[in-house]
Amino acid sequence: MFVSAGCGTCHRISAAHTRGRIGPDLDTSEQLTRTQILLQINAGGGGMPSFRDSLTTEQKSAVAEFVFNAQHQRHHAP
């Protein structure tokens, strides 16, 4: 969902093999909570558009869960 929603155009995240350079690098940025990720998806800001009306609730939740898991797994990898 991260890729199909177009998130990788702006964001780098190894788990999705994306290399965007416009938005924050999600591999190296601060770890976000699910709530913080969902707020950013819905509200946009800092150059990021809002996806409030362009993604379903389920799609937004899937993106948030993916980003959360990708960020938190990288910090717990052996």
FENSULNOR-V69308 format. One record per pair of residues at least 6 apart in sequence whose C-alpha atoms are under 7 Angstrom apart, sorted by the first residue. I is the first residue (numbers start at 1). J is the second residue. If there is no record, write none. Layout:
I_J + I_J
This chain:
1_59 + 1_62 + 1_63 + 2_8 + 2_63 + 3_16 + 8_18 + 8_19 + 8_20 + 9_20 + 10_20 + 10_21 + 10_22 + 10_23 + 11_18 + 11_19 + 11_20 + 11_21 + 11_22 + 11_23 + 11_24 + 11_25 + 11_26 + 12_18 + 12_19 + 12_20 + 12_21 + 12_25 + 12_26 + 12_27 + 13_19 + 13_25 + 13_26 + 13_27 + 14_27 + 15_70 + 27_71 + 31_71 + 31_72 + 32_68 + 33_68 + 34_64 + 34_65 + 34_68 + 37_64 + 38_60 + 38_64 + 41_50 + 41_51 + 41_52 + 42_50 + 42_51 + 42_52 + 43_50 + 43_52 + 44_50
